[in-house]
Amino acid sequence: MTDTTDEYGDTLTHPQDDDAAGRGWTSLVPVSRVVGVIVLVAGAIGLLASATLTVERFELALDPSYTPSCSINPVLSCGSVMVTDQAAIFGFPNPLIGIAAFSVIMVTGALAAAGVSLPRWYWLGQTLGTLAGFAMVNWLVFQSLYRIHALCPYCMVVWTVTPVILVLSAGRVLRSSRVGREIRSWLWVLLPVWYAVVIVAIGVEFWDYWSTLI
């Protein structure tokens, strides 16, 4: 029977193939080059934002009077965020975690874009790691809005790419079964909903400032 493909060109197995292809964690998952390129680009964007933020943090540590390039106004102010306890959850700057994590994501994307099929357990590991990162993103969003009362533009770049990486990674784990494909379709529905909620929260929380710009 001829396999069908999804919207990204990934090969979809048929229901009768689920036991052989969908549940074997050591089985290789064929991933389209489109998905690979998206993961690679998202990882590169996240890495660039994390690296830039790390450099800015070191500059601020060396010179407390230094004004980071991402400190634009009272709301969009990296400097206000960098000096908080939330910016170093584990005792060192959070962007260092991003540098390590997004480097791995870039390697994954590069391999997929090159046509290399990775085992399902690898995608599961990346999904769990990205899920932890997404949980951290949500915590930082809350802290930025309601505790620090400032937004870090480079951090917001990380907020933007992390959910996309999570959905794509989870999709490689779930895609082989009918239930998995159903969950995957809902993930793509929830993704823009999450963005909308964050955007609305930002708009409401800082409306007093935004209204002065109108």
Contacts in CASP RR format, 6 or more apart in sequence:
PFRMAT RR
TARGET T0000
AUTHOR 0000-0000-0000
METHOD contacts of the structure
MODEL  1
MTDTTDEYGDTLTHPQDDDAAGRGWTSLVPVSRVVGVIVLVAGAIGLLAS
ATLTVERFELALDPSYTPSCSINPVLSCGSVMVTDQAAIFGFPNPLIGIA
AFSVIMVTGALAAAGVSLPRWYWLGQTLGTLAGFAMVNWLVFQSLYRIHA
LCPYCMVVWTVTPVILVLSAGRVLRSSRVGREIRSWLWVLLPVWYAVVIV
AIGVEFWDYWSTLI
1 14 0 8 1.000
3 11 0 8 1.000
3 12 0 8 1.000
3 13 0 8 1.000
3 14 0 8 1.000
4 11 0 8 1.000
4 12 0 8 1.000
5 11 0 8 1.000
5 12 0 8 1.000
5 32 0 8 1.000
6 12 0 8 1.000
6 175 0 8 1.000
6 181 0 8 1.000
8 32 0 8 1.000
8 34 0 8 1.000
8 35 0 8 1.000
9 32 0 8 1.000
9 34 0 8 1.000
10 30 0 8 1.000
10 31 0 8 1.000
10 32 0 8 1.000
10 35 0 8 1.000
10 172 0 8 1.000
10 175 0 8 1.000
11 30 0 8 1.000
12 175 0 8 1.000
12 176 0 8 1.000
12 181 0 8 1.000
13 20 0 8 1.000
13 21 0 8 1.000
13 22 0 8 1.000
13 176 0 8 1.000
15 177 0 8 1.000
15 178 0 8 1.000
17 176 0 8 1.000
18 176 0 8 1.000
18 177 0 8 1.000
18 178 0 8 1.000
20 27 0 8 1.000
21 27 0 8 1.000
21 176 0 8 1.000
22 120 0 8 1.000
22 176 0 8 1.000
22 177 0 8 1.000
23 176 0 8 1.000
23 177 0 8 1.000
24 120 0 8 1.000
25 119 0 8 1.000
25 120 0 8 1.000
25 121 0 8 1.000
25 124 0 8 1.000
26 119 0 8 1.000
26 120 0 8 1.000
26 121 0 8 1.000
27 119 0 8 1.000
27 120 0 8 1.000
28 117 0 8 1.000
28 118 0 8 1.000
28 119 0 8 1.000
28 120 0 8 1.000
29 117 0 8 1.000
29 118 0 8 1.000
29 119 0 8 1.000
29 120 0 8 1.000
29 123 0 8 1.000
29 172 0 8 1.000
29 175 0 8 1.000
29 176 0 8 1.000
30 117 0 8 1.000
31 112 0 8 1.000
31 115 0 8 1.000
31 117 0 8 1.000
31 118 0 8 1.000
31 172 0 8 1.000
32 112 0 8 1.000
33 112 0 8 1.000
33 113 0 8 1.000
33 115 0 8 1.000
35 112 0 8 1.000
35 168 0 8 1.000
35 172 0 8 1.000
36 108 0 8 1.000
36 109 0 8 1.000
36 110 0 8 1.000
36 112 0 8 1.000
36 113 0 8 1.000
37 109 0 8 1.000
37 113 0 8 1.000
38 164 0 8 1.000
38 168 0 8 1.000
39 105 0 8 1.000
39 108 0 8 1.000
39 109 0 8 1.000
39 112 0 8 1.000
39 113 0 8 1.000
39 165 0 8 1.000
39 168 0 8 1.000
39 169 0 8 1.000
40 106 0 8 1.000
40 109 0 8 1.000
40 110 0 8 1.000
40 112 0 8 1.000
40 113 0 8 1.000
42 105 0 8 1.000
42 161 0 8 1.000
42 164 0 8 1.000
42 165 0 8 1.000
42 168 0 8 1.000
43 102 0 8 1.000
43 105 0 8 1.000
43 106 0 8 1.000
43 109 0 8 1.000
43 161 0 8 1.000
43 165 0 8 1.000
44 102 0 8 1.000
44 106 0 8 1.000
45 157 0 8 1.000
45 161 0 8 1.000
46 98 0 8 1.000
46 102 0 8 1.000
46 157 0 8 1.000
46 158 0 8 1.000
46 161 0 8 1.000
47 98 0 8 1.000
47 99 0 8 1.000
47 102 0 8 1.000
47 103 0 8 1.000
47 105 0 8 1.000
47 106 0 8 1.000
49 95 0 8 1.000
49 154 0 8 1.000
49 155 0 8 1.000
49 157 0 8 1.000
49 158 0 8 1.000
50 95 0 8 1.000
50 96 0 8 1.000
50 97 0 8 1.000
50 98 0 8 1.000
50 99 0 8 1.000
50 102 0 8 1.000
50 154 0 8 1.000
50 158 0 8 1.000
51 95 0 8 1.000
51 99 0 8 1.000
52 69 0 8 1.000
52 154 0 8 1.000
53 70 0 8 1.000
53 78 0 8 1.000
53 82 0 8 1.000
53 93 0 8 1.000
53 95 0 8 1.000
53 152 0 8 1.000
53 154 0 8 1.000
53 155 0 8 1.000
54 93 0 8 1.000
54 95 0 8 1.000
54 96 0 8 1.000
54 99 0 8 1.000
56 68 0 8 1.000
56 69 0 8 1.000
56 70 0 8 1.000
56 78 0 8 1.000
56 79 0 8 1.000
56 82 0 8 1.000
56 154 0 8 1.000
57 82 0 8 1.000
57 87 0 8 1.000
57 93 0 8 1.000
57 95 0 8 1.000
59 66 0 8 1.000
59 68 0 8 1.000
60 66 0 8 1.000
60 68 0 8 1.000
60 79 0 8 1.000
60 82 0 8 1.000
60 83 0 8 1.000
67 79 0 8 1.000
68 78 0 8 1.000
68 79 0 8 1.000
68 82 0 8 1.000
69 78 0 8 1.000
70 76 0 8 1.000
70 77 0 8 1.000
70 78 0 8 1.000
70 79 0 8 1.000
70 152 0 8 1.000
70 153 0 8 1.000
70 154 0 8 1.000
71 77 0 8 1.000
71 78 0 8 1.000
71 79 0 8 1.000
71 80 0 8 1.000
72 153 0 8 1.000
73 209 0 8 1.000
74 150 0 8 1.000
74 209 0 8 1.000
75 150 0 8 1.000
75 151 0 8 1.000
75 206 0 8 1.000
75 209 0 8 1.000
75 210 0 8 1.000
76 150 0 8 1.000
76 151 0 8 1.000
76 152 0 8 1.000
76 153 0 8 1.000
77 150 0 8 1.000
77 151 0 8 1.000
77 152 0 8 1.000
78 152 0 8 1.000
78 153 0 8 1.000
78 154 0 8 1.000
78 155 0 8 1.000
79 150 0 8 1.000
79 152 0 8 1.000
80 148 0 8 1.000
80 150 0 8 1.000
81 87 0 8 1.000
81 144 0 8 1.000
81 148 0 8 1.000
81 150 0 8 1.000
81 151 0 8 1.000
81 152 0 8 1.000
81 155 0 8 1.000
82 93 0 8 1.000
82 152 0 8 1.000
84 143 0 8 1.000
84 148 0 8 1.000
86 140 0 8 1.000
86 143 0 8 1.000
86 144 0 8 1.000
86 147 0 8 1.000
86 148 0 8 1.000
87 93 0 8 1.000
87 94 0 8 1.000
88 94 0 8 1.000
89 136 0 8 1.000
90 97 0 8 1.000
94 136 0 8 1.000
94 140 0 8 1.000
95 154 0 8 1.000
98 158 0 8 1.000
101 129 0 8 1.000
101 130 0 8 1.000
101 133 0 8 1.000
104 126 0 8 1.000
105 126 0 8 1.000
105 130 0 8 1.000
105 165 0 8 1.000
108 118 0 8 1.000
108 122 0 8 1.000
108 126 0 8 1.000
111 118 0 8 1.000
112 118 0 8 1.000
118 172 0 8 1.000
120 172 0 8 1.000
120 173 0 8 1.000
123 169 0 8 1.000
123 171 0 8 1.000
123 172 0 8 1.000
123 173 0 8 1.000
124 173 0 8 1.000
126 169 0 8 1.000
127 166 0 8 1.000
127 169 0 8 1.000
127 170 0 8 1.000
127 171 0 8 1.000
127 172 0 8 1.000
127 173 0 8 1.000
130 162 0 8 1.000
130 165 0 8 1.000
130 166 0 8 1.000
130 169 0 8 1.000
131 166 0 8 1.000
131 170 0 8 1.000
133 162 0 8 1.000
134 162 0 8 1.000
134 163 0 8 1.000
134 166 0 8 1.000
137 158 0 8 1.000
137 159 0 8 1.000
137 162 0 8 1.000
137 163 0 8 1.000
140 155 0 8 1.000
140 159 0 8 1.000
141 159 0 8 1.000
141 198 0 8 1.000
141 201 0 8 1.000
144 150 0 8 1.000
144 151 0 8 1.000
144 152 0 8 1.000
144 155 0 8 1.000
145 151 0 8 1.000
145 201 0 8 1.000
145 202 0 8 1.000
145 205 0 8 1.000
146 205 0 8 1.000
149 205 0 8 1.000
151 202 0 8 1.000
151 206 0 8 1.000
159 198 0 8 1.000
160 195 0 8 1.000
163 191 0 8 1.000
163 194 0 8 1.000
163 195 0 8 1.000
164 191 0 8 1.000
167 184 0 8 1.000
167 187 0 8 1.000
167 188 0 8 1.000
167 191 0 8 1.000
170 183 0 8 1.000
170 184 0 8 1.000
170 187 0 8 1.000
171 180 0 8 1.000
171 184 0 8 1.000
171 187 0 8 1.000
174 180 0 8 1.000
174 181 0 8 1.000
174 183 0 8 1.000
174 184 0 8 1.000
175 181 0 8 1.000
175 184 0 8 1.000
203 210 0 8 1.000
END
